[in-house]
Amino acid sequence: MSWRSAALGLAISAIAIWLTLRSVNPDEVWQAFLAANLWLFLPTLLLHLLNIFLRSWRWKLLFLPQDRVRLPQAYAATHLSYLFSSFLPGRLGELIRGFLVVESEAVSPGRALGTIFVEKLLDIAMLLLLLAGLLGLSSWRDWSHATGTPLPGWADANAVAIPAWAQAAGVTALIIFGAITVAFIVMSWARQRAVAVIRRWVDPLPLLGRLHPSHLVQTALGSADGLSRPPLLAAVLLLSVVMWVGGGLTLAVAVYAYHLPVPLSAAFLLLVVTNLGMTIPSAPAYIGVYHALSVTTLLLFPSVSRDQALSYAVAVHALAFGGVSLTGLFFLWIGHYRLGELIRRSRARMRMS
């Protein structure tokens, strides 16, 4: 991670914070927090921790059939990755997660990083499916208004009036990430040929030669071997569906705690926008960017004020990252890890892959 990348992330977060705070009333933000049902924060946190357990279980399955990773180790490593992502720039949390499994489970660094890549690809695919459903409901709503055709009750209640520019951005994301997903699947079917093509045409390029793209692609494709087995594929897909639907329901509980008059689909729209938005460079814990995206999404609903939206964003962000940071500190303590050495050894070990 270069200082330039870190500086860019900090700059983007600073701009996002300024844009978010410039027209809010701090007293109203605080009053919105006091008016919330704070008891519902507990099930919100518990559902979030359950989601991390499901994520760890899915990650464990991605190592099969070549490697065996124990679920407690995957769970601890995942919590620690969230802890480090809360205050370290870039994706050092993911690097440390891979390192911890390499150290405890005797898997290769390339294998660990490859499964993390496949995991992210699965997450993007699930988010794209949710986005496609939300865009479909929005388009259906626009068509019904244009033609005077009534919508079914459930569709009318959950169809979000997404602005044209946001719909265009969503369709663009669907095309780009969808193409990447399809390309990965096709290369998985013809791995040797794909690696040979990359080795011949991409590896010799001056700017990419040191990265050995063919080796990286071969590692990533090899990490998806287990998905060619129907039972493993079914288990991974089922966990992915449960995990992301559960993530939407978790945000729905938080929305209900704030008494926001929005449909259930608003929680899933928040889930999609904030998670896809986390690919944007930002400060540690996605500070600023997460809040700006949450506020912008909630303001699509006229019944939600900017002060309410910001209060919700601050509370949910603090609850999620604060909760996993506490559990991460617990695993850091019982593992007797030292932060500086953990980062140094993670970088050194992964460079050997």
C-alpha positions in Angstrom: 0.0 0.0 0.0 1.6 3.3 -1.1 1.4 6.6 0.6 -0.3 8.0 -2.5 -3.1 5.5 -2.2 -3.5 6.2 1.5 -3.5 10.0 0.8 -6.1 9.5 -1.9 -8.4 7.5 0.4 -8.1 10.1 3.2 -8.9 12.9 0.7 -12.0 11.1 -0.6 -13.2 10.5 2.9 -12.6 14.1 3.9 -14.6 15.3 0.9 -17.4 12.9 1.7 -17.5 14.0 5.3 -17.7 17.7 4.3 -20.5 17.0 1.8 -22.4 15.0 4.4 -22.1 17.5 7.3 -22.4 20.8 5.5 -26.2 21.0 5.7 -27.2 19.1 8.9 -28.2 20.2 12.3 -26.1 18.5 15.0 -28.9 18.9 17.6 -31.4 17.2 15.2 -29.0 14.4 14.5 -28.7 13.8 18.2 -32.4 14.0 18.8 -33.0 11.4 16.0 -30.6 9.1 17.9 -32.4 9.6 21.2 -35.7 8.9 19.5 -34.5 5.5 18.2 -35.4 2.3 19.9 -31.9 1.6 21.2 -32.9 -1.9 22.4 -33.1 -3.0 18.8 -29.4 -2.2 18.4 -28.7 -5.5 20.3 -30.3 -7.8 17.8 -28.8 -5.7 15.0 -25.3 -6.4 16.4 -26.1 -10.1 17.0 -27.3 -10.5 13.5 -24.1 -8.8 12.2 -21.9 -11.2 14.2 -24.0 -14.1 12.9 -23.3 -12.8 9.4 -19.5 -12.9 10.1 -19.9 -16.5 11.2 -21.6 -17.4 8.0 -18.9 -15.6 6.0 -16.2 -17.6 7.9 -18.0 -20.8 7.2 -18.2 -20.1 3.5 -14.6 -19.1 3.4 -13.7 -22.5 5.0 -15.6 -24.3 2.3 -13.7 -22.4 -0.4 -10.5 -24.2 0.6 -12.0 -27.6 -0.1 -11.2 -30.2 -1.4 -7.5 -29.5 -1.4 -7.1 -28.0 2.0 -8.8 -28.3 5.4 -9.3 -25.2 7.4 -10.9 -25.3 10.8 -13.9 -23.1 11.3 -12.7 -21.5 14.6 -9.5 -20.4 12.9 -11.4 -19.0 9.9 -13.8 -17.2 12.3 -11.0 -15.7 14.4 -9.0 -14.6 11.3 -12.1 -13.0 9.8 -12.8 -11.0 13.0 -9.2 -9.9 13.1 -9.4 -8.7 9.5 -12.3 -6.5 10.4 -10.5 -5.1 13.4 -7.4 -4.1 11.3 -9.6 -2.7 8.5 -11.1 -0.4 11.2 -7.9 1.6 11.6 -5.4 0.5 8.9 -5.5 1.9 5.4 -6.0 -0.1 2.2 -6.8 -3.8 2.4 -4.2 -4.8 5.1 -7.0 -6.5 7.0 -7.5 -9.0 4.2 -3.8 -9.6 4.0 -3.6 -10.4 7.7 -6.6 -12.7 7.4 -4.9 -14.7 4.8 -1.6 -14.8 6.8 -3.3 -16.1 9.9 -4.8 -19.0 8.1 -1.5 -19.7 6.3 0.2 -19.8 9.7 -2.3 -21.9 11.6 -3.6 -24.2 8.9 -0.5 -24.9 6.7 -2.1 -23.7 3.5 -0.1 -21.8 0.9 -0.2 -18.0 0.8 -1.4 -18.1 -2.9 -4.2 -20.4 -1.9 -5.3 -18.2 1.0 -5.3 -15.0 -1.2 -7.0 -16.9 -4.0 -9.9 -18.0 -1.8 -10.3 -14.4 -0.6 -10.5 -13.2 -4.3 -13.1 -15.9 -5.1 -15.0 -14.8 -2.0 -15.1 -11.2 -3.1 -16.3 -12.3 -6.6 -19.1 -14.2 -5.0 -20.1 -11.2 -2.9 -20.1 -8.9 -6.0 -22.3 -11.5 -7.8 -24.8 -11.5 -5.0 -24.8 -7.7 -4.7 -25.4 -7.5 -8.5 -28.4 -9.9 -8.2 -29.9 -7.7 -5.5 -29.2 -4.6 -7.5 -30.8 -6.1 -10.6 -33.9 -6.9 -8.6 -34.1 -3.4 -7.2 -33.6 -1.8 -10.6 -36.2 -4.1 -12.0 -38.7 -3.0 -9.4 -37.9 0.6 -10.2 -38.3 0.2 -13.9 -41.6 -1.7 -13.4 -42.8 1.2 -11.3 -41.9 3.7 -14.0 -43.6 1.6 -16.6 -46.8 1.3 -14.5 -46.9 5.0 -14.0 -46.4 5.6 -17.7 -49.1 3.1 -18.8 -51.5 3.5 -15.9 -51.2 -0.2 -15.1 -51.5 -0.9 -11.4 -48.7 -2.8 -9.6 -49.2 -5.7 -7.2 -49.3 -4.4 -3.6 -45.9 -5.9 -2.6 -44.2 -4.4 -5.7 -45.8 -1.0 -5.3 -44.7 -0.9 -1.6 -41.1 -1.8 -2.3 -40.4 -0.1 -5.7 -37.8 2.6 -5.1 -37.9 5.8 -7.2 -34.3 5.6 -8.2 -33.1 8.7 -10.2 -32.1 8.2 -13.8 -28.4 8.9 -13.1 -28.4 6.3 -10.3 -30.1 3.8 -12.6 -27.5 4.4 -15.3 -24.7 3.9 -12.7 -26.3 0.7 -11.5 -26.6 -0.7 -15.1 -23.0 0.3 -15.7 -21.9 -1.6 -12.6 -24.0 -4.6 -13.6 -22.3 -4.7 -17.0 -18.7 -4.2 -15.8 -18.8 -6.6 -12.8 -21.1 -9.0 -14.7 -18.5 -9.2 -17.5 -15.7 -9.8 -14.9 -17.8 -12.6 -13.3 -18.6 -14.2 -16.7 -14.9 -14.0 -17.7 -13.8 -15.7 -14.5 -16.3 -18.5 -15.0 -15.2 -19.0 -18.6 -11.5 -19.0 -17.7 -12.3 -21.5 -14.9 -13.6 -23.9 -17.5 -10.5 -23.5 -19.7 -7.9 -22.7 -17.1 -4.8 -24.0 -18.8 -5.6 -22.3 -22.1 -6.4 -19.0 -20.3 -3.2 -19.1 -18.3 -1.2 -19.9 -21.4 -2.7 -16.9 -23.3 -1.9 -14.6 -20.4 1.6 -15.9 -20.0 2.2 -15.3 -23.7 0.6 -12.0 -24.2 0.3 -10.2 -20.8 3.3 -11.3 -18.8 5.8 -9.7 -21.3 4.2 -6.3 -21.0 6.7 -3.9 -19.3 4.4 -2.6 -16.6 3.0 -6.1 -15.6 6.0 -8.4 -15.9 7.0 -8.1 -12.3 3.5 -9.0 -11.1 3.5 -12.3 -13.1 -0.2 -12.0 -14.1 -0.4 -15.6 -15.3 0.7 -16.9 -11.9 -1.9 -14.7 -10.2 -4.6 -15.8 -12.5 -3.7 -19.5 -12.1 -3.8 -19.1 -8.3 -7.2 -17.5 -8.4 -8.7 -20.0 -10.8 -7.2 -22.9 -8.8 -8.9 -21.5 -5.7 -12.2 -22.0 -7.4 -11.7 -25.7 -8.0 -14.1 -26.7 -5.3 -17.0 -24.8 -7.0 -16.8 -27.4 -9.9 -18.2 -30.0 -7.4 -22.0 -29.7 -7.2 -22.3 -30.3 -3.4 -19.7 -27.7 -2.5 -21.1 -25.2 -5.1 -24.6 -25.7 -3.6 -23.3 -25.1 -0.1 -21.3 -22.0 -1.0 -24.2 -20.5 -2.9 -26.7 -21.3 -0.1 -24.5 -19.6 2.5 -24.0 -16.6 0.1 -27.7 -16.2 -0.3 -28.4 -16.6 3.5 -25.6 -14.2 4.3 -26.6 -11.4 2.0 -30.4 -11.7 2.7 -29.5 -11.8 6.4 -27.4 -8.6 5.9 -30.4 -6.8 4.3 -32.6 -7.9 7.2 -30.0 -6.8 9.7 -30.2 -3.3 8.2 -34.0 -3.5 8.2 -33.9 -4.0 12.0 -31.7 -0.9 12.3 -34.0 1.1 10.0 -37.0 0.0 12.1 -35.1 1.0 15.3 -34.9 4.5 13.8 -38.6 4.5 12.9 -37.8 5.5 9.4 -40.9 5.4 7.2 -39.3 3.4 4.3 -40.1 0.0 2.7 -38.1 -3.2 3.3 -36.4 -2.7 0.0 -34.7 0.4 1.4 -32.6 -1.8 3.7 -31.4 -3.9 0.7 -30.7 -0.8 -1.3 -28.6 0.5 1.5 -26.8 -2.9 1.6 -26.0 -2.8 -2.1 -24.9 0.8 -2.3 -22.7 0.8 0.8 -21.0 -2.5 0.0 -20.3 -1.7 -3.6 -19.2 1.8 -2.5 -16.6 0.2 -0.3 -14.6 -0.4 -3.4 -13.9 3.4 -3.5 -10.6 4.4 -1.8 -11.3 5.8 1.6 -10.0 6.3 5.1 -9.9 3.2 7.4 -13.3 1.8 8.3 -14.7 3.6 5.2 -15.3 6.6 7.3 -17.0 9.4 5.4 -17.7 7.3 2.3 -20.0 4.9 4.1 -21.9 7.8 5.7 -22.2 9.8 2.5 -23.6 6.7 0.6 -26.0 5.9 3.4 -27.4 9.4 3.6 -27.6 9.8 -0.2 -29.5 6.5 -0.4 -32.0 7.3 2.4 -32.7 10.7 0.9 -34.2 8.9 -2.1 -37.2 8.6 0.3 -38.9 12.0 0.8 -40.1 11.0 4.2 -36.5 10.8 5.6 -34.7 14.0 6.6 -30.9 14.5 6.2 -30.5 14.7 9.9 -32.3 11.3 10.4 -30.3 9.7 7.7 -27.0 10.9 9.1 -27.9 9.8 12.6 -28.8 6.4 11.3 -25.5 6.1 9.3 -23.3 7.1 12.3 -25.1 4.8 14.7 -25.1 1.7 12.4 -21.4 2.3 11.3 -20.3 2.7 14.9 -22.3 -0.4 16.0 -21.0 -2.6 13.2 -17.3 -1.6 13.3 -17.3 -1.1 17.1 -18.8 -4.5 17.7 -16.4 -6.4 15.5 -13.5 -4.4 16.8 -14.3 -5.6 20.3 -14.5 -9.2 19.3 -11.4 -8.7 17.2 -9.5 -7.4 20.2 -10.6 -10.5 22.1 -9.1 -12.8 19.4 -6.0 -10.5 19.3 -5.6 -11.0 23.0 -6.1 -14.8 23.2 -3.8 -15.2 20.2 -1.0 -13.1 21.8 -0.5 -11.2 18.6 1.5 -8.0 18.4 0.2 -5.5 15.8 3.5 -4.4 14.3 4.9 -7.9 13.9 1.6 -9.2 12.6 1.7 -6.7 9.8 5.3 -7.2 9.0 5.1 -11.0 8.9 1.9 -10.9 6.8 3.6 -8.8 4.2 6.7 -10.9 4.1 4.9 -14.2 4.0 2.5 -13.1 1.2 5.3 -11.9 -0.9 6.6 -15.4 -1.0 3.5 -16.7 -2.8 
